[in-house]
Every structure is written in C-alpha cells, then in structure tokens.
C-alpha cells in the first residue's frame, strides 16, 4: 500500500530534486547537445532530457514505496 506523505515532506523531496538533480541534468544536457546549432532545438532537447529525468526519478520513488500522484511529479512537471 502506498504511503502518503505530508506536504512538508513532499516539499522537501521537491527541493532536493531541484537542488541536486536538476543542475546536473542541465549541465549534462548543455554538454551533450552543444552540437545542435539551432538554439530552439537545443533547448527543446534539454527540456526533453529534464522531463525524462523527472519521470525516472518518479519511477524510483514509486519503487521505494514513496507514493506520489500518478500524473504529477514532486518537481511539479506533469507526467501524463
């Protein structure tokens, strides 16, 4: 059975994702996609990468038994 968390615990999870994971994903995306010359396409690729990281983090939380909404992740992005 999924365990519901208080709003303060979810705020902590959100803050940890935004403070720890997101900067690493952004810097990695900038390096990986530096060959894309069009700035709009490069930003789209980085945003897709952030979405996939958010989704993967959501899946890890579910495997660990931390229940979050099936369509909204703790970072605020929509998964469906």
C-alpha positions in Angstrom: 0.0 0.0 0.0 1.4 3.4 -1.0 2.4 5.7 1.9 1.0 9.2 1.7 3.4 12.0 2.7 2.7 15.3 4.4 3.0 18.4 2.3 6.2 19.4 4.1 7.8 16.0 3.2 6.8 16.4 -0.4 8.2 20.0 -0.4 11.5 18.5 0.9 11.5 16.0 -1.9 10.8 18.7 -4.5 13.5 20.9 -3.1 16.0 18.1 -3.1 15.2 17.3 -6.8 15.5 20.9 -7.8 18.7 21.5 -5.8 20.6 18.3 -6.6 19.4 16.6 -9.7 18.2 19.4 -11.9 21.6 21.3 -12.1 23.4 18.2 -13.0 20.9 17.3 -15.7 21.1 20.9 -17.1 24.9 20.9 -17.3 25.0 17.4 -18.8 22.4 18.5 -21.4 24.3 21.6 -22.4 27.4 19.5 -23.0 25.6 16.7 -24.8 23.6 19.0 -27.1 26.3 21.6 -27.8 26.5 20.3 -31.3 22.9 21.4 -32.1 23.3 24.8 -33.7 19.7 25.9 -33.6 19.1 27.3 -30.1 15.4 26.4 -30.1 16.1 22.7 -31.0 18.9 22.6 -28.4 16.6 24.0 -25.7 13.9 21.5 -26.7 16.3 18.6 -26.4 17.4 19.9 -22.9 13.8 20.2 -21.8 13.1 16.7 -23.0 16.1 15.5 -21.0 14.7 17.2 -17.9 11.3 15.6 -18.4 12.9 12.2 -18.7 14.9 12.7 -15.6 11.8 13.8 -13.7 10.0 10.7 -14.9 12.9 8.4 -14.0 13.0 10.0 -10.5 9.3 9.5 -10.2 9.7 5.8 -11.0 12.5 5.4 -8.5 10.3 7.0 -5.8 7.5 4.6 -6.6 9.8 1.6 -6.4 11.0 2.8 -3.0 7.4 2.9 -1.8 7.1 6.7 -1.8 3.7 7.4 -3.3 3.2 10.4 -5.5 0.4 11.4 -7.7 0.5 9.2 -10.9 0.4 12.2 -13.2 2.3 14.9 -11.2 5.8 14.6 -10.0 7.3 16.3 -7.0 9.2 18.8 -9.1 5.8 20.0 -10.5 6.1 18.6 -14.0 3.2 16.6 -15.5 4.0 13.0 -16.5 0.9 12.3 -18.5 
